[in-house]
């Protein structure tokens, strides 16, 4: 029972990330927000690793892979999400983030022999991406293109593609058994360093401020610190603790809770709009993910294999 309570707590924590990012980027540059977030998480995770004296990887290949994962699965998608939320509501961002599961299906088909496409998965993908089209059509009303909103949605889709790609890459590349907290600490540190380089590049070429304004409001400060300490550092520790009890497959189901929480918090606490486009698009995406994963729809796979009358 305790593990399932932690499961729902984790869903609430990760679901609130979109709301916290939105609050943060309204007052601080997205690159600064993500650098602070990753920096807090990296310090926290490495503190745990060093104090608990967990064994570190013994070969350069594992370190290199962890560094690549940190950049591709943390630094880049975090940055895309932050920039996306400067243009679109957090509720819409959370819905689009759920497309990670759909992109993961496509990429896994080409990488793993035991994860090929099935009729069930194809139907789920078609329904899910129809939901994305409905959401995107919100930026095409009246024959005019709302460029900012469309770019924000594309940034979120881009983050989902990176998440899906590097989740599969990590599964394929890391063969050595490594402590998950050590892996998280290493990837988070490499992500923080990569984000620092992006920030310095922004300072040099894009007039991004190097330091946060001294007049930063309490709400924004709280949101950014909360994002790094609770929603990243604590959440990762909680995530791996739940895996140890429930197993990886059950624990990853939390990704189905996150977008719903993000949608509700954005509408409830930030007064973000909830129109027919968002409701319809979200419903189609969630239904698509459900078709892919629920046994209720597994008959779609047997329909093709079942002999037809007269065969």
C-alpha positions in Angstrom: 0.0 0.0 0.0 2.8 2.4 0.8 4.3 2.0 -2.6 1.1 2.9 -4.3 0.7 6.0 -2.1 4.2 7.0 -3.3 3.1 6.3 -6.8 0.3 8.8 -6.7 2.5 11.3 -4.8 5.0 11.1 -7.6 2.3 11.6 -10.2 1.2 14.8 -8.4 4.8 16.0 -8.1 5.7 15.5 -11.8 2.3 16.7 -12.9 2.9 20.0 -11.0 6.2 20.5 -12.9 4.4 22.2 -15.8 2.7 24.7 -13.6 6.0 25.5 -11.8 7.8 25.9 -15.1 5.1 28.3 -16.3 5.4 30.4 -13.2 9.2 30.4 -13.4 9.6 31.4 -17.1 7.1 34.2 -16.7 9.7 35.9 -14.5 13.1 34.3 -15.3 14.7 33.4 -18.6 14.0 29.7 -19.5 17.8 28.9 -19.7 18.3 30.2 -16.2 15.3 28.3 -14.8 16.5 25.0 -16.3 20.1 25.6 -15.2 19.0 26.2 -11.6 16.7 23.2 -11.7 19.3 20.8 -13.0 22.0 22.2 -10.7 19.9 21.7 -7.6 19.0 18.1 -8.7 22.7 17.3 -9.6 24.0 18.5 -6.2 21.3 16.6 -4.3 21.8 13.3 -6.2 25.6 13.4 -5.9 25.3 14.2 -2.2 23.2 11.0 -1.8 25.7 9.0 -3.9 28.7 10.1 -2.0 27.2 9.9 1.5 25.8 6.4 0.8 29.1 5.3 -0.9 27.4 3.8 -3.8 29.7 2.1 -6.4 30.5 4.1 -9.4 30.9 2.8 -13.0 34.3 1.3 -13.7 34.6 1.9 -17.4 34.5 5.0 -19.6 31.9 3.5 -22.0 29.2 3.7 -19.2 30.3 7.2 -18.2 30.1 8.3 -21.8 26.7 6.8 -22.3 25.4 8.4 -19.1 26.7 11.8 -20.2 24.9 11.5 -23.6 21.7 10.5 -21.9 22.0 13.5 -19.6 22.2 15.8 -22.6 19.6 14.1 -24.7 17.1 13.1 -22.0 17.4 16.1 -19.7 19.2 19.2 -20.9 17.7 19.5 -24.4 14.1 18.4 -23.6 14.0 20.5 -20.4 15.1 23.5 -22.4 12.5 22.9 -25.1 9.8 22.6 -22.5 10.8 25.8 -20.8 10.8 27.7 -24.1 7.5 26.1 -25.1 5.8 27.2 -21.9 6.7 30.8 -22.7 4.3 30.5 -25.6 1.6 28.1 -24.5 -0.3 27.3 -21.2 1.1 24.7 -18.9 -2.1 22.6 -19.3 -1.5 22.3 -23.0 2.2 21.6 -22.5 1.4 18.7 -20.1 -1.0 17.2 -22.7 1.6 17.4 -25.5 4.2 15.9 -23.3 2.2 12.7 -23.1 3.0 12.1 -26.7 6.3 10.7 -25.5 4.6 7.3 -25.2 3.5 7.5 -28.8 6.8 8.4 -30.2 8.4 5.7 -28.1 6.3 3.1 -29.8 7.5 4.2 -33.2 11.2 4.3 -32.3 11.1 1.0 -30.4 9.7 -0.7 -33.5 12.9 -0.1 -35.3 15.2 -0.9 -32.4 13.8 -3.9 -30.5 12.7 -7.1 -32.2 10.1 -7.8 -29.5 8.4 -4.4 -29.7 7.3 -4.4 -33.3 4.1 -2.6 -34.5 0.8 -4.4 -34.1 -2.7 -3.4 -35.3 -3.5 -2.4 -31.7 -0.4 0.0 -31.6 -1.2 1.4 -35.0 -4.7 2.3 -34.1 -3.5 3.8 -30.8 -1.0 5.9 -32.7 -3.5 7.2 -35.3 -5.9 8.2 -32.6 -3.2 9.8 -30.4 -1.7 11.8 -33.3 -5.2 12.9 -34.4 -5.4 14.5 -30.9 -2.1 16.3 -31.6 -3.6 17.6 -34.9 -6.7 18.9 -33.0 -4.5 20.7 -30.5 -2.4 22.2 -33.3 -5.5 23.4 -35.1 -6.1 25.8 -32.2 -3.2 27.9 -33.7 -4.9 28.0 -37.1 -8.2 29.6 -36.4 -9.9 31.8 -38.9 -7.3 31.2 -41.5 -4.6 33.0 -39.4 -1.6 31.2 -38.0 -0.8 32.1 -34.4 3.0 31.6 -34.8 3.9 31.8 -31.1 1.4 29.2 -30.0 2.4 26.9 -32.9 6.1 27.2 -32.1 5.4 26.5 -28.4 3.5 23.3 -29.4 6.4 22.3 -31.7 8.9 22.8 -28.9 6.8 20.4 -26.7 6.6 17.8 -29.4 10.4 18.1 -29.9 10.9 17.5 -26.2 8.7 14.4 -26.4 10.8 13.1 -29.4 14.0 13.6 -27.4 12.5 11.8 -24.3 11.4 8.9 -26.5 14.6 8.6 -28.4 17.0 8.7 -25.4 14.8 6.5 -23.2 15.2 3.8 -25.9 18.9 4.7 -26.3 19.6 4.2 -22.6 17.8 0.9 -22.6 19.9 -0.2 -25.6 23.2 1.3 -24.6 23.6 0.6 -20.9 24.3 -3.1 -20.6 26.3 -2.9 -17.3 24.3 -3.1 -14.1 24.6 0.3 -12.6 23.0 1.7 -9.5 20.0 3.8 -10.8 20.7 6.7 -8.4 24.3 6.8 -9.6 23.0 6.8 -13.2 20.6 9.6 -12.3 23.3 11.6 -10.6 25.7 11.3 -13.6 23.1 12.2 -16.2 21.8 15.1 -14.1 25.4 16.5 -13.7 26.1 16.3 -17.4 22.8 17.9 -18.1 23.5 20.8 -15.7 26.9 21.3 -17.4 25.3 21.3 -20.8 22.7 23.7 -19.6 25.4 26.0 -18.2 27.1 26.0 -21.7 23.7 26.9 -23.3 23.2 29.7 -20.8 26.7 31.1 -21.4 26.1 30.9 -25.2 22.8 32.8 -24.7 24.6 35.4 -22.6 27.2 35.9 -25.3 25.0 35.9 -28.4 21.3 36.3 -27.4 21.4 39.0 -24.7 20.3 36.4 -22.1 21.0 37.9 -18.6 23.7 36.0 -16.7 22.1 36.4 -13.3 18.6 36.3 -12.0 17.0 39.7 -11.2 17.2 40.7 -7.6 13.6 41.8 -7.7 12.4 38.2 -8.4 9.1 37.6 -6.7 8.5 35.1 -4.0 6.2 33.0 -6.1 8.8 32.6 -8.9 11.6 31.9 -6.5 9.6 29.2 -4.7 8.5 27.7 -8.0 12.1 27.4 -9.4 13.6 26.0 -6.2 10.6 23.6 -5.8 11.2 22.5 -9.4 14.8 21.6 -8.7 14.6 20.2 -5.2 11.2 18.4 -5.0 10.1 17.9 -8.7 13.6 16.6 -9.8 15.9 15.6 -7.0 13.2 14.1 -4.6 11.1 12.8 -7.5 14.0 10.8 -8.9 14.7 9.2 -5.5 11.0 8.4 -5.1 10.8 7.0 -8.6 13.6 4.5 -8.1 12.3 3.5 -4.7 8.9 2.7 -6.2 10.5 0.7 -8.9 12.2 -1.5 -6.2 8.7 -2.4 -4.9 6.3 -2.3 -7.8 8.7 -3.0 -10.6 9.5 -0.9 -13.7 6.4 -1.6 -15.8 4.0 -0.6 -13.1 6.0 2.4 -12.0 6.2 3.8 -15.5 2.4 3.9 -15.5 2.8 7.2 -13.6 3.4 8.9 -17.0 -0.3 8.4 -17.6 -1.1 10.3 -14.4 1.2 13.3 -15.1 -0.6 15.0 -18.0 -4.0 14.8 -16.3 -2.5 16.4 -13.2 -0.8 19.0 -15.2 -4.0 19.9 -17.1 -6.1 20.2 -13.9 -3.5 22.3 -12.0 -3.1 24.7 -14.9 -6.8 25.2 -15.3 -7.5 25.3 -11.5 -4.6 27.3 -10.1 -3.4 29.3 -13.1 -6.8 30.0 -14.6 -5.7 28.7 -17.9 -8.4 28.3 -20.6 -10.1 25.0 -21.1 -11.8 25.0 -24.5 -13.1 22.4 -26.9 -9.8 22.1 -28.7 -7.9 21.2 -25.5 -10.6 18.9 -24.2 -11.0 17.0 -27.6 -7.3 16.8 -28.3 -6.5 15.6 -24.7 -9.2 13.0 -24.9 -7.9 11.6 -28.2 -4.3 11.5 -27.0 -5.3 9.7 -23.8 -7.6 7.3 -25.7 -4.8 6.6 -28.1 -2.4 5.8 -25.3 -5.1 3.6 -23.7 -5.6 1.7 -26.8 -1.9 0.9 -27.0 -1.6 -0.2 -23.4 -4.9 -1.7 -22.2 -5.7 -5.4 -22.6 -9.2 -4.4 -23.5 -8.0 -3.5 -27.0 -5.7 -6.5 -27.4 -8.3 -8.2 -29.7 -7.1 -5.9 -32.4 -3.9 -7.9 -32.6 -5.8 -11.2 -33.1 -8.1 -9.9 -35.7 -5.4 -10.0 -38.3 -4.2 -13.5 -37.4 -7.7 -15.0 -37.2 -8.7 -16.9 -40.4 -11.5 -15.3 -42.3 -14.5 -17.3 -43.5 -13.6 -19.1 -46.7 -9.9 -19.0 -46.1 
